[in-house]
Amino acid sequence: MSENKSTKLSALLQTMNVEEIEKISGNPYESIVIISKRANQINAMMTEELREKLQEFSMSTDNLEEIQENAEQIEISKYYERLPKPNLLAYQEFLDGQIYFRNPDKEEEEKSAEG
């Protein structure tokens, strides 16, 4: 692997601190599921946004215009490629307390223990 590629990968990869994420939900596996579900939501939003932007280019009739539009499409695609990956965004939101989550099973257990 070349030095350039490994440098690029290190900016994309991040080690999760299991103890840190366990503190938030009380269970590391539950935390991973929460982060995963949020990452899927972020990915869906980003995909839809990209699809909408690229859809503007789907109706081209002139070859000269098509070449110019392809350059614009490439720029839009490159922009989205440079964005942080959805799993990293979700992980950061989780650590920052920006994700609301609840466990209905735990709530039910607490209610039955009280009553």
Secondary structure, 3 states (H helix, E strand, C coil): CCHHHHHHHHHHCCCCCHHHHHHHHCCHHHHHHHHHHHHHHHHHHHHHHHHHHHHCCCCCCCHHHHHHHHHHHHHHHHHHHHCCCHHHHHHHHHHCCCCCCCCHHHHHHHHHHHC
